[in-house]
Amino acid sequence: MYRMEKDDLQQLEQQVDDLLRMSRRMREENRLLKAQQTAWVAERAKLVEKTELARNRIDKMMNRLKELDEQL
């Protein structure tokens, strides 16, 4: 059976520690990205709603202008 040398074991421990740090950092980054995505989805929904309201108001104004033009 292969017996790990002290340096090999220390190197392996360092690699495991590095992977754990990277994993924690990536989990935190993922959490932040998900929060950001949630905020952007909410903002997009508000903008879509505002756009629809504006479109409806413009349509109503156009219809009123057409009615006024027909009356003249």
Secondary structure as UniProt FT lines:
FT   HELIX           6..71
//
